[in-house]
Amino acid sequence: MNRMLQVEKAGNVAKLDVREKVLRGEHPKNEIFDFVRQAAAGTIIEIHMPHKAQPIVAGLQSMGINAIVSELGPQHYRIMCIKL
């Protein structure tokens, strides 16, 4: 099982699309949190999930990071945050 996250970077924006991993039954929460912790200050992070992923939002909030969740389509939610 590949536990590495696929991250697309464009300038200070990092996009993590973990929809397929989650739908396969994987739980990439720790990898997401590790990425956020290691990201440079000012990085805008988009996390694409197949559901609202409240545990991810709660974890980001516990790190002092505000997160906004948007529903983009069926089984497609985007969590947006900025690493401070």
KESE-461882 format. One record per residue (C-alpha): residue number from 1; x, y, z; residue in one letter. Coordinates in Angstrom, 2 decimals, decimal comma, padded with zeros to 5 digits. Layout:
# residues N
+-----+---------+---------+---------+---------+
: num :      px :      py :      pz : residuo :
+-----+---------+---------+---------+---------+
: NUM :       X :       Y :       Z :       A :
...
+-----+---------+---------+---------+---------+
END
This chain:
# residues 84
+-----+---------+---------+---------+---------+
: num :      px :      py :      pz : residuo :
+-----+---------+---------+---------+---------+
:   1 :  000,00 :  000,00 :  000,00 :       M :
:   2 :  001,42 :  003,36 : -001,04 :       N :
:   3 :  001,12 :  005,75 :  001,88 :       R :
:   4 :  002,64 :  008,71 :  000,05 :       M :
:   5 :  000,34 :  011,58 : -000,80 :       L :
:   6 :  000,16 :  012,90 : -004,33 :       Q :
:   7 :  000,59 :  016,66 : -004,04 :       V :
:   8 :  000,19 :  019,11 : -006,91 :       E :
:   9 :  001,96 :  022,39 : -006,27 :       K :
:  10 :  001,48 :  025,66 : -008,15 :       A :
:  11 :  003,20 :  028,63 : -006,51 :       G :
:  12 :  002,10 :  028,72 : -002,88 :       N :
:  13 : -000,90 :  026,43 : -003,48 :       V :
:  14 : -000,71 :  022,72 : -002,63 :       A :
:  15 : -003,53 :  020,42 : -003,77 :       K :
:  16 : -003,98 :  017,03 : -002,11 :       L :
:  17 : -006,61 :  014,86 : -003,78 :       D :
:  18 : -007,21 :  011,84 : -001,53 :       V :
:  19 : -010,65 :  010,89 : -002,85 :       R :
:  20 : -009,48 :  007,64 : -004,47 :       E :
:  21 : -007,47 :  006,60 : -001,38 :       K :
:  22 : -010,45 :  007,15 :  000,90 :       V :
:  23 : -012,84 :  005,34 : -001,43 :       L :
:  24 : -010,42 :  002,36 : -001,40 :       R :
:  25 : -010,78 :  002,26 :  002,39 :       G :
:  26 : -007,51 :  004,00 :  003,24 :       E :
:  27 : -007,33 :  006,63 :  005,97 :       H :
:  28 : -004,72 :  009,26 :  004,98 :       P :
:  29 : -005,43 :  011,53 :  007,96 :       K :
:  30 : -001,94 :  011,28 :  009,46 :       N :
:  31 : -000,26 :  011,86 :  006,09 :       E :
:  32 : -002,41 :  014,95 :  005,57 :       I :
:  33 : -001,55 :  016,32 :  009,01 :       F :
:  34 :  002,17 :  015,59 :  008,48 :       D :
:  35 :  002,05 :  017,48 :  005,17 :       F :
:  36 :  000,31 :  020,46 :  006,77 :       V :
:  37 :  002,81 :  020,55 :  009,66 :       R :
:  38 :  005,76 :  020,54 :  007,24 :       Q :
:  39 :  004,27 :  023,06 :  004,77 :       A :
:  40 :  005,83 :  026,50 :  004,63 :       A :
:  41 :  003,96 :  029,38 :  006,28 :       A :
:  42 :  001,63 :  031,03 :  003,79 :       G :
:  43 :  000,93 :  027,81 :  001,88 :       T :
:  44 : -002,67 :  027,54 :  000,71 :       I :
:  45 : -003,73 :  023,91 :  001,06 :       I :
:  46 : -006,64 :  022,30 : -000,79 :       E :
:  47 : -007,64 :  018,83 :  000,41 :       I :
:  48 : -010,11 :  017,03 : -001,86 :       H :
:  49 : -012,19 :  014,36 : -000,11 :       M :
:  50 : -015,21 :  012,19 : -001,03 :       P :
:  51 : -017,07 :  013,41 :  002,10 :       H :
:  52 : -017,00 :  016,36 :  004,52 :       K :
:  53 : -014,25 :  014,77 :  006,64 :       A :
:  54 : -015,02 :  016,45 :  009,95 :       Q :
:  55 : -012,08 :  014,66 :  011,69 :       P :
:  56 : -009,69 :  016,38 :  009,24 :       I :
:  57 : -011,32 :  019,76 :  009,86 :       V :
:  58 : -011,19 :  019,21 :  013,63 :       A :
:  59 : -007,52 :  018,21 :  013,43 :       G :
:  60 : -006,64 :  021,31 :  011,43 :       L :
:  61 : -008,53 :  023,47 :  013,92 :       Q :
:  62 : -006,62 :  021,84 :  016,78 :       S :
:  63 : -003,42 :  023,05 :  015,02 :       M :
:  64 : -004,84 :  026,59 :  015,04 :       G :
:  65 : -005,72 :  026,50 :  011,34 :       I :
:  66 : -009,12 :  027,65 :  010,12 :       N :
:  67 : -010,60 :  025,36 :  007,48 :       A :
:  68 : -013,46 :  025,96 :  005,06 :       I :
:  69 : -015,34 :  023,03 :  003,52 :       V :
:  70 : -017,09 :  023,37 :  000,14 :       S :
:  71 : -019,15 :  020,76 : -001,68 :       E :
:  72 : -017,98 :  020,73 : -005,30 :       L :
:  73 : -020,07 :  017,80 : -006,54 :       G :
:  74 : -021,21 :  014,28 : -005,72 :       P :
:  75 : -018,58 :  012,68 : -003,43 :       Q :
:  76 : -016,33 :  015,73 : -003,92 :       H :
:  77 : -015,62 :  018,07 : -001,02 :       Y :
:  78 : -012,76 :  020,56 : -000,77 :       R :
:  79 : -011,20 :  021,61 :  002,51 :       I :
:  80 : -009,29 :  024,89 :  002,13 :       M :
:  81 : -006,85 :  026,28 :  004,68 :       C :
:  82 : -003,78 :  028,46 :  004,91 :       I :
:  83 : -000,74 :  027,33 :  006,89 :       K :
:  84 :  000,15 :  030,16 :  009,25 :       L :
+-----+---------+---------+---------+---------+
END
